[in-house]
Amino acid sequence: MSKLAIAKEFWSFLVQRKKWWLAPIVVLLVLLGVLIVLTEGSALAPFIYTIF
């Protein structure tokens, strides 16, 4: 199962079940994950990890 298929299935779940409040939570988690991955090897890493 590809990542695109998972995103498509999640979108159809949101539409069918009308669980729109889940979308901002998932977007925030994805953005935080991307932020942590991108700053992992940089000098910004200690400042990012202090947020948590």
C-alpha positions in Angstrom: 0.0 0.0 0.0 1.5 3.3 -1.1 1.6 6.4 1.0 -0.6 8.1 -1.5 -3.2 5.4 -1.1 -3.2 5.8 2.7 -3.7 9.6 2.3 -6.6 9.0 -0.2 -8.2 6.5 2.2 -7.9 8.9 5.1 -9.5 11.7 3.0 -12.4 9.4 2.1 -12.8 8.5 5.8 -13.0 12.2 6.7 -15.6 12.9 4.0 -17.8 9.9 4.7 -17.7 10.1 8.5 -17.6 13.9 8.6 -14.7 13.9 11.0 -13.3 17.2 9.9 -11.8 18.0 13.4 -9.2 15.3 12.7 -7.7 17.1 9.8 -5.9 19.9 11.7 -4.5 17.4 14.2 -3.0 15.2 11.5 -1.6 18.2 9.6 0.0 19.5 12.8 1.5 16.1 13.6 2.9 15.8 10.0 4.4 19.3 10.1 6.0 18.7 13.5 7.5 15.4 12.2 8.9 17.1 9.1 10.4 19.9 11.3 12.1 17.4 13.5 13.5 15.4 10.6 14.8 18.4 8.8 16.5 20.0 11.8 17.9 16.7 13.1 21.5 17.3 12.0 21.6 21.1 12.3 22.4 23.6 15.0 18.7 24.3 15.4 18.0 20.8 16.9 18.6 21.8 20.6 16.2 24.7 20.2 13.5 22.6 18.5 13.7 19.8 21.2 13.3 22.3 24.0 9.8 23.0 22.7 8.8 19.5 23.7 
